[in-house]
Amino acid sequence: MTSQTSSTATAAPAAAQGSHMWVLTLEIPGRGMTTAHGTVTPPADATRHDTFRTLLDHVVSQDPQMASGNCVFFTLEPNLL
């Protein structure tokens, strides 16, 4: 038997969102994992690495036990369809 649920999500206007969408997953093997996501508008001169470090710092500030976690997934993509 297959079940399908349909819902309509109301998203913030594109102007209220960042220029890029990101997802970051950190893991401490055997102890835990966390995934965070959002949008960000990096400064014009920022590199992908700069943005990764900024987002990593943000995630760790929200979940300090993940400071020693391994990054198992990171994506940063333009926030356009």
Secondary structure, DSSP 8 states (H G I E B T S, - for coil): -------------GGGS-SEEEEEEEEETTTEEEEEEEEE---TT--HHHHHHHHHHHHHHHSGGGGG-EEEEEEEEES--
